[in-house]
């Protein structure tokens, strides 16, 4: 479903994707299946968005962004694609920013250009991300710092790999697993 007020110029949109009011999607963007693109979202040309992605209102997806499957991007998240922006001066190639499968980026977070947000990583609301974020980690603050981990089943863990209800985890090949 594409809302009549949206300006959608691309034709590569997967089945079941919804694009809401007042969105602009440029002609070379690629959007996967079952995505929910909320109102007031702008998507540039050199963009690839996976399946089952939610992009909340007020987000701009600039050239160079690669968004994996099952990603959540909160309202007013800000992405950049140029580390030294100048008016009317453009790089030959915009930096690629990779958001891996299952990652969550909280409302009003800022993601600097050319970074990678790892698998299932969780970025807290209002955070400023200035470095690559490993898989299964939780970051927040300005600049964001590593605050903990998140399990495959979405249990938040502190930096000692303990859950709030006392379950202890260990990292096995970078993945938090409960200790039996």
PAZAPA-4460 file (N, C-alpha, C; in steps of 0.05 Angstrom, whole numbers, plus 32768, in hexadecimal, padded with zeros to 4 digits):
% residues 180
    n_x    n_y    n_z   ca_x   ca_y   ca_z    c_x    c_y    c_z   seq   type   mol
   8011   7FE8   8000   8000   8000   8000   8012   8019   8000     1      X     A
   800D   802A   7FED   801A   8044   7FEC   8005   8059   7FEF     2      X     A
   8008   806A   8003   7FF5   8080   8008   7FF5   8093   7FF0     3      X     A
   7FDE   809D   7FE8   7FDD   80AF   7FD1   7FEE   80C9   7FD3     4      X     A
   7FF4   80D1   7FEC   8004   80EA   7FEF   8022   80E4   7FED     5      X     A
   802A   80CB   7FEC   8047   80C4   7FEB   8050   80C8   7FCE     6      X     A
   806A   80D1   7FCB   8077   80D3   7FB1   808B   80BC   7FAE     7      X     A
   8081   80A6   7FA3   8092   808E   7FA1   8099   808A   7F84     8      X     A
   80B3   808F   7F7E   80BD   808E   7F63   80C9   8073   7F5C     9      X     A
   80D0   8062   7F70   80DD   8049   7F6A   80C7   8033   7F65    10      X     A
   80D0   801E   7F58   80BE   8008   7F52   80C6   7FEE   7F60    11      X     A
   80DD   7FEF   7F6E   80E7   7FD8   7F7C   80DE   7FD8   7F99    12      X     A
   80C6   7FD0   7F9D   80BA   7FCF   7FB8   80AD   7FB4   7FBC    13      X     A
   80B5   7FA6   7FD2   80AB   7F8B   7FD7   808E   7F8B   7FDF    14      X     A
   8082   7F73   7FDB   8066   7F6E   7FE2   8061   7F74   7FFF    15      X     A
   804A   7F7F   8005   8042   7F83   8021   804E   7F9C   802E    16      X     A
   805E   7FAB   801F   806A   7FC3   802B   8056   7FDA   802A    17      X     A
   8055   7FEA   8040   8043   8001   8042   8054   801A   8043    18      X     A
   804D   802E   8033   805A   8048   8033   8045   805D   8038    19      X     A
   8048   806B   804F   8033   807D   8059   8035   8099   804E    20      X     A
   8025   80AB   8059   8022   80C6   804F   803C   80D6   804D    21      X     A
   803E   80E6   8039   8053   80FA   8035   806F   80EF   8035    22      X     A
   8072   80D6   802C   808D   80CB   8028   8097   80D1   800C    23      X     A
   80B1   80D2   8009   80BE   80D5   7FEF   80D2   80BE   7FED    24      X     A
   80CF   80AE   7FD7   80E1   8098   7FD2   80EC   809C   7FB6    25      X     A
   8106   80A0   7FB3   8112   80A5   7F99   8114   808C   7F88    26      X     A
   8118   808F   7F6E   8114   807A   7F5A   8126   8061   7F5D    27      X     A
   813E   8064   7F67   8150   804C   7F68   8151   803E   7F83    28      X     A
   8140   8046   7F95   813F   8039   7FB0   8134   801D   7FAC    29      X     A
   813D   800B   7FBE   8133   7FEF   7FBE   8128   7FEA   7FDA    30      X     A
   810E   7FE3   7FDC   8101   7FDE   7FF5   80F5   7FC2   7FF5    31      X     A
   80FB   7FB3   800A   80F2   7F97   800C   80D5   7F93   8013    32      X     A
   80CE   7F7B   801A   80B3   7F73   8020   80AB   7F7A   803D    33      X     A
   8091   7F7E   8040   8085   7F81   805B   8091   7F98   806C    34      X     A
   809A   7FAD   805E   80A6   7FC3   806D   808F   7FD7   8074    35      X     A
   8094   7FE7   8088   8082   7FFC   8090   8091   8016   8091    36      X     A
   808D   8026   807C   809A   8040   8079   8086   8055   8082    37      X     A
   808A   8060   809A   8077   8073   80A6   8077   808E   8098    38      X     A
   8065   809F   809F   8062   80B9   8091   807B   80CA   8095    39      X     A
   807F   80DC   8082   8095   80F0   8082   80B1   80E3   8082    40      X     A
   80B4   80CE   8071   80CE   80C1   806E   80D8   80C7   8052    41      X     A
   80F2   80CD   8050   80FF   80D2   8036   8113   80BC   8031    42      X     A
   8113   80AF   801A   8125   809A   8012   8133   80A1   7FF8    43      X     A
   814E   80A4   7FF9   815D   80AC   7FE1   8161   8094   7FCE    44      X     A
   8171   8098   7FBA   8175   8084   7FA4   8185   806C   7FAB    45      X     A
   819D   8070   7FB5   81B0   805A   7FBA   81AB   804E   7FD6    46      X     A
   8193   8042   7FD9   818A   8038   7FF2   817F   801C   7FEE    47      X     A
   8186   8009   8000   817A   7FEF   8000   816E   7FE9   801B    48      X     A
   8155   7FE2   801C   8147   7FDD   8035   813D   7FC0   8033    49      X     A
   8143   7FB0   8047   813B   7F94   8048   811D   7F8F   804D    50      X     A
   8117   7F77   8055   80FB   7F6F   805B   80F4   7F75   8078    51      X     A
   80DA   7F79   807D   80D0   7F7C   8098   80DD   7F93   80A8    52      X     A
   80E3   7FA9   809A   80EF   7FC0   80A6   80DA   7FD4   80AE    53      X     A
   80DC   7FE0   80C6   80CB   7FF6   80CE   80DC   800F   80CF    54      X     A
   80D3   8024   80C1   80DF   803E   80C2   80CA   8051   80CB    55      X     A
   80CE   805C   80E3   80BA   806E   80EF   80BC   808A   80E3    56      X     A
   80AA   809B   80EA   80A7   80B6   80DE   80C0   80C7   80E1    57      X     A
   80C5   80D8   80CD   80D9   80ED   80CF   80F5   80E3   80CA    58      X     A
   80F9   80CD   80BC   8114   80C2   80B7   811B   80C7   809A    59      X     A
   8134   80CE   8095   813F   80D1   807A   8154   80BB   8076    60      X     A
   8150   80AC   8061   8162   8095   805A   8172   809F   8042    61      X     A
   818B   80A7   8047   819C   80B3   8032   81AB   809E   8021    62      X     A
   81B5   80A7   800A   81C5   8096   7FF9   81DB   8088   8009    63      X     A
   81DF   806E   8004   81F3   805F   8011   81EA   804D   8028    64      X     A
   81D0   8050   8030   81C6   8040   8046   81BE   8025   803D    65      X     A
   81C6   8011   804D   81BE   7FF5   8048   81B1   7FEB   8062    66      X     A
   8198   7FE5   8061   8189   7FDD   8078   8180   7FC0   8075    67      X     A
   8188   7FB0   8088   8182   7F93   8087   8164   7F8D   808D    68      X     A
   815F   7F74   8091   8144   7F6A   8097   813D   7F6E   80B4    69      X     A
   8124   7F72   80BA   8119   7F73   80D5   8126   7F89   80E6    70      X     A
   812C   7F9F   80D9   8138   7FB7   80E7   8122   7FCA   80EF    71      X     A
   8125   7FD6   8107   8113   7FEB   8110   8123   8005   8112    72      X     A
   8118   8019   8105   8124   8034   8106   810F   8047   8111    73      X     A
   8115   8051   8129   8102   8062   8138   80FE   807D   812C    74      X     A
   80EA   808C   8136   80E3   80A6   812B   80FB   80B9   812D    75      X     A
   80FE   80C9   8118   8112   80DE   8116   812F   80D5   8119    76      X     A
   8134   80BC   8113   8150   80B3   8112   815E   80C3   80FC    77      X     A
   8177   80CB   8101   8186   80DA   80ED   819E   80CA   80E3    78      X     A
   819F   80C6   80C9   81B6   80B9   80BC   81C6   80CE   80AE    79      X     A
   81E0   80CA   80AB   81F1   80DB   809B   81FF   80CA   8086    80      X     A
   8208   80D6   8071   8217   80C6   805C   8230   80D4   8052    81      X     A
   8238   80EA   805F   824F   80F9   8057   825D   8104   8070    82      X     A
   8275   80FD   8075   8283   8106   808D   828C   8123   808C    83      X     A
   828E   812E   8074   8296   814A   8072   8283   8158   805E    84      X     A
   826A   815C   8066   8256   8167   8053   825C   8185   804D    85      X     A
   8259   818C   8034   825B   81A8   802C   8245   81AD   8018    86      X     A
   823B   81C5   8019   8225   81CD   8007   822F   81CC   7FEA    87      X     A
   8220   81BE   7FD9   8225   81BB   7FBD   823F   81AD   7FB6    88      X     A
   824B   819F   7FC9   8263   818E   7FC5   825C   8172   7FCD    89      X     A
   825E   815F   7FBA   8255   8144   7FBF   826C   8130   7FBC    90      X     A
   826E   811C   7FCD   8282   8108   7FC9   827C   80F7   7FB0    91      X     A
   8291   80EB   7FA5   828C   80D9   7F8E   827A   80C2   7F96    92      X     A
   827E   80B7   7FAE   826E   80A1   7FB9   8268   80A8   7FD6    93      X     A
   824E   80A6   7FDD   8246   80AA   7FF9   824F   8091   8009    94      X     A
   8256   8097   8022   825E   8081   8034   8246   806E   8038    95      X     A
   824D   8054   803A   8238   8040   803F   8234   803C   805D    96      X     A
   821C   803D   8065   8215   8037   8081   8204   801D   8080    97      X     A
   820C   800A   8090   81FF   7FEF   8090   81F1   7FEB   80AA    98      X     A
   81D7   7FE6   80A9   81C7   7FDE   80C0   81C0   7FC1   80BC    99      X     A
   81CC   7FB0   80CD   81C9   7F93   80C9   81AE   7F8A   80D3   100      X     A
   81A6   7F71   80CB   818D   7F65   80D2   8187   7F67   80F0   101      X     A
   816E   7F6D   80F6   8164   7F6C   8112   816C   7F84   8123   102      X     A
   817B   7F97   8119   8183   7FAE   8129   816C   7FC0   812F   103      X     A
   816E   7FCE   8146   815A   7FE2   814E   8169   7FFC   8153   104      X     A
   815E   8012   8148   8169   802D   814C   8153   803E   8158   105      X     A
   8157   8047   8171   8143   8056   8180   813F   8072   8175   106      X     A
   8129   807E   817D   8120   8098   8173   8136   80AD   8177   107      X     A
   8139   80BE   8163   814B   80D5   8164   8169   80CE   8166   108      X     A
   8170   80B5   8161   818C   80AE   8160   8199   80BA   8147   109      X     A
   81B3   80BF   8148   81C2   80C9   8131   81D7   80B4   812B   110      X     A
   81D9   80AC   8111   81EC   8098   8108   81FF   80A6   80F4   111      X     A
   8219   80A8   80FB   822C   80B4   80E9   8231   80A3   80D1   112      X     A
   823A   80AF   80BC   823E   80A1   80A2   8254   808B   80A3   113      X     A
   824F   8076   8093   8263   8062   808F   8266   804D   80A5   114      X     A
   8252   804B   80B7   8254   8039   80CD   8243   8020   80C9   115      X     A
   8248   800C   80DA   8238   7FF3   80D9   822C   7FEF   80F4   116      X     A
   8212   7FEA   80F4   8203   7FE3   810C   81FE   7FC5   810A   117      X     A
   8209   7FB6   811D   8209   7F99   811C   81EE   7F8B   8120   118      X     A
   81EE   7F72   811B   81D6   7F61   811C   81CA   7F63   8138   119      X     A
   81B0   7F69   8139   819F   7F6C   8151   81A9   7F80   8165   120      X     A
   81BC   7F92   815D   81C5   7FA7   816F   81AE   7FB9   8176   121      X     A
   81B0   7FC5   818D   819B   7FD7   8197   81A7   7FF3   819D   122      X     A
   819E   8007   818F   81A7   8022   8193   8191   8032   81A2   123      X     A
   8198   803D   81B9   8184   804B   81C9   817C   8066   81BD   124      X     A
   8164   806F   81C4   8159   8088   81BA   816C   809F   81C1   125      X     A
   8170   80B1   81AD   8180   80C9   81B1   819E   80C5   81B0   126      X     A
   81A7   80AD   81AA   81C3   80A7   81A9   81D1   80B2   8191   127      X     A
   81EB   80B7   8193   81FB   80C0   817C   8210   80AA   8178   128      X     A
   820E   809D   8161   821F   8086   815A   8236   8090   8149   129      X     A
   824E   808C   8155   8267   8097   8148   827A   8080   8140   130      X     A
   8273   8067   8145   8284   8050   813F   8273   8038   8138   131      X     A
   827F   8024   812C   8271   800B   8126   8267   7FFE   813F   132      X     A
   824F   7FF2   813D   8242   7FE6   8154   8241   7FC8   8150   133      X     A
   824D   7FB8   8162   824D   7F9B   815F   8231   7F8E   8162   134      X     A
   822E   7F77   8157   8215   7F68   815A   820F   7F63   8178   135      X     A
   81F5   7F61   817E   81EA   7F5A   8198   81F3   7F6E   81AE   136      X     A
   81FA   7F86   81A7   8202   7F99   81BC   81EE   7FB0   81BF   137      X     A
   81ED   7FBC   81D6   81DB   7FD2   81DC   81EC   7FEB   81E1   138      X     A
   81E5   8001   81D3   81F4   801A   81D5   81E1   8031   81D9   139      X     A
   81E9   8045   81E9   81DA   805D   81EB   81EB   8073   81F7   140      X     A
   81E2   808C   81F2   81F0   80A4   81FC   81FB   80B5   81E5   141      X     A
   8208   80CB   81ED   8213   80DE   81D9   822F   80E6   81E2   142      X     A
   8244   80DB   81D5   8243   80C5   81C2   823A   80AB   81CF   143      X     A
   822F   8099   81BF   8225   8080   81CA   823C   806F   81D4   144      X     A
   8237   8062   81EB   824B   804F   81F5   823D   8034   81FA   145      X     A
   824E   801F   81FA   8244   8004   81FE   8239   8001   821A   146      X     A
   821F   7FFA   821D   8212   7FF8   8237   820A   7FDB   823E   147      X     A
   820A   7FC9   822A   8202   7FAE   8230   81FF   7F9D   8217   148      X     A
   81EF   7F88   821A   81EA   7F75   8204   81CC   7F70   8202   149      X     A
   81C5   7F63   81EB   81A9   7F5A   81E8   81AA   7F3E   81DC   150      X     A
   819A   7F2C   81E8   819B   7F10   81DF   818A   7F0C   81C5   151      X     A
   818D   7EF5   81BA   817D   7EEE   81A2   815F   7EF1   81A7   152      X     A
   8157   7EEB   81C0   813A   7EED   81C7   8133   7F09   81D4   153      X     A
   8144   7F1D   81CF   813F   7F39   81D7   8140   7F3D   81F5   154      X     A
   814F   7F2F   8203   8153   7F34   8220   816A   7F47   8223   155      X     A
   8165   7F5E   8230   817A   7F72   8235   818D   7F68   824B   156      X     A
   81A7   7F6B   8246   81BB   7F61   8259   81CE   7F78   825F   157      X     A
   81D9   7F79   8278   81ED   7F8D   827E   8208   7F85   8272   158      X     A
   821C   7F95   8277   8237   7F8F   826B   8243   7F76   8277   159      X     A
   8239   7F6D   828E   8243   7F54   829A   8233   7F3C   828F   160      X     A
   8221   7F41   827C   8210   7F2C   826F   81FC   7F20   8282   161      X     A
   81F1   7F30   8294   81DC   7F27   82A6   81C2   7F36   829F   162      X     A
   81AB   7F27   82A0   8191   7F33   829B   8187   7F40   82B5   163      X     A
   8172   7F50   82B3   8167   7F5C   82CB   815B   7F48   82DF   164      X     A
   8153   7F31   82D4   8148   7F1C   82E6   815C   7F08   82EF   165      X     A
   8176   7F0E   82EB   818B   7EFE   82F7   8195   7EE7   82E5   166      X     A
   818C   7EE5   82CD   8196   7ED0   82BB   81B1   7ED8   82B0   167      X     A
   81C5   7EC7   82B2   81E0   7ECC   82A9   81E3   7EC1   828D   168      X     A
   81F1   7ED1   827C   81F7   7ECA   8261   8215   7EC9   825D   169      X     A
   821D   7EBD   8247   8239   7EBE   823E   823A   7EC3   8220   170      X     A
   8250   7ECE   8216   8252   7ED3   81FA   825F   7EBA   81ED   171      X     A
   8250   7EAE   81DA   825A   7E98   81CA   825B   7EA1   81AE   172      X     A
   8274   7EA5   81A3   8278   7EAF   8189   8269   7ECA   8185   173      X     A
   826A   7EDB   819A   825E   7EF5   8198   8240   7EF6   819E   174      X     A
   8234   7EDF   81A3   8217   7EDE   81A7   8211   7ED8   81C5   175      X     A
   8201   7EE9   81D2   81FB   7EE3   81EE   81E9   7ECA   81F1   176      X     A
   81F2   7EB7   8201   81E3   7E9F   8205   81E0   7E9A   8223   177      X     A
   81C9   7E91   822D   81C6   7E8C   824A   81D9   7E76   8253   178      X     A
   81E3   7E7A   826B   81F5   7E66   8277   81E2   7E51   8284   179      X     A
   81E7   7E38   827D   81D6   7E22   8288   81E2   7E15   82A0   180      X     A
***
